[in-house]
Amino acid sequence: MAIQRPAGEFDYSYAYDMSTIRQRWQWALLLLFLAALYTLPLYASQSIVSLVNRIGISIIAVQGLNLLTGYTGQISIGQAAFMTVGGYISALLVNSLGWPFPAALLAAALGAGVIGLLFGLPSLRVKGFYLTMATLAAQFIIPWFTRQAFPEVLNGAQGVNVNVPVMFGVEFNEPGKYIYLTLTILIVTTTVAHNVSRSRLGRAFVAIRDNDLAAELLGVSLFKYKLQAFFLAAVYAGVSGSLMAHSLRHINSETFNLVDSVILLGMLVVGGLGTNLGAIFGATVVELIIEGATLSAPFFVKLFPATAAGMIQALRPLFFGFTLMLFLIFEPRGLAHRWQLFKAAWRLRPFSH
Amino acid sequence: MSKDPIHLNVDNISLSFGGTQALMNVSFEVERGEILAIIGPNGAGKTSTLNCISGFYRPDRGSISYEGQDITKTPTHKIARLGIARTFQNIALYTGLSTLDNLMAARHVQMRSGMLACMLYWGFAHREDIEHRRVVEEIIDFLEIEHIRKAVVGALPHGLRKRVELGRALALEPNLLLLDEPMTGMNLEEKEDMARFILDIHELKNTTIVLIEHDMGLVMDIADRIVVLDFGSKIAEGAPEEIRNNPAVIQAYLGQEY
């Protein structure tokens, strides 16, 4: 589908043609939207703020997965394992060594990235389904490591408590404050993901996804770029895991488990693989649906004999699975594609094409 | 650059897959600035030869040298860096990208921005993108594909996709262009367009072209020299008029009269 420009708008330079935000009103809308998010704690309830906080953190992990699975085409179900790595690294650095939070976050990102690189090595030999199985290994080895290794530091299956991040004398100890941290980092990760996808690196990623043989013959080193994709995905997971750990104030081997990895992949499918918008849409919608499961539990308890907690446990995977199934059947290209269609139709109205 | 007229030297290469002998002691030379056609019946080993040159297959025996440098063992992704570009028999475009991005993706080897520059984008990567966009736009103009600049190539018709693929190979600014059946499945008009583009590339940029094609009339018209393969062996080599009257070639195509 060719890009539809609004009537009367022309590209007068390559830079303008390539720009993402093209007009003043688009800047205004974006700033307005961000302002609305940043002022959320002033007018929204605590539960909504904490939901938005959770959505933000999920988006970061999905953005990373999108770079790896959406753009580079290497399906991974180990993303949550790299969140575990990031969470533990940042928790230990802040708790035991007293590092300031930003430094710990950076270390968590890089540490997770290096571990991701390690688990990305099989991608040079195996493809598709077999690679997915290889990423699954991360999901077993890393939690096992946190349970078994260095019990005096990692505290075995109990996990570790995580300090609240303190920056500029502010304690980010409640969702109303934490959300500023999440949003700010989310803006950075979104910008970086967008930049990667539109530059040389992103084109190399897509080349590998769409035709790895042609990519190699046209000069893209599969070795280098597959590993870079794994690294970036794990860096995003590390950031997301660190944020989540500090927000929950506790982390153990089960905080980010296999189900989370699958849910992250599901978010990406719902949103649309290989689009930056998709990562945001997918994580938001799936988190909202899972929240919907929690909210609708009291209603279902009236229909079926169960405890409220048990009902929530039962409904969450049910709602998620059902959503995923519907999307795979009716909109396999995800919400981002639907959004593109909607935009095109809006610009062409009142004509049909 | 050396003044050696021999651009590419394929020396006695053999290739087999399991029990199938795909190439047997094939040797030929490609001179600088010529259009060399490789012809032969189906399964003769034409594409295998091209795959060996572009580093996708490794010959079991023999060697290939380009500009006097042995490239038999060069890693596949480094071949493009030497100035060798190719198109594929079954179009191998990046189907999810637009025409423009396909060509930009092919500028990969000419571009420098690393991971950090790409993450920051503004500054170096952005400038570099614009700089290479200029080159790509020239190729788009040359191939007359302006109208599909932003169309996703997966949705384009066959003829246009073939043209985009040629554009992608050109975006590498190759010295040696390998074209694997650039005119399959085209109607007469599209074939003539494609022939015109190939001749224009050859004339304007003095690119050496190695071409595989089945349309004999066309091959005879545009090739300077022809190499004929049959069952993995070279059976003839020479100017078009020699090949046209070569009994071995006629036999390979039409069979022997008893």
Interface residues (C-beta under 8 A of the other chain):
Chain A: M1 A2 I3 Y14 A15 M18 V192 N195 V196 R198 S199 R200 L201 G202 R203 A204 V206 A207 R209 D210 N211 L213 A214 A215 E216 L217 L218 G219 V220 S221 L222 Q228 L232 G274
Chain B: S54 G55 F56 P75 T76 H77 K78 I79 A80 R81 A85 R86 F88 A92 L93 Y94 T95 G96 L97 D101 M104 A105 A106 R107 H108 V109 M111 S113 G114 M115 A117 C118 M119 L120 Y121 A125 H126 E128 D129 I130 R133 R134 E137 I148 K150 A151 V152 A155 R168 A169 L172
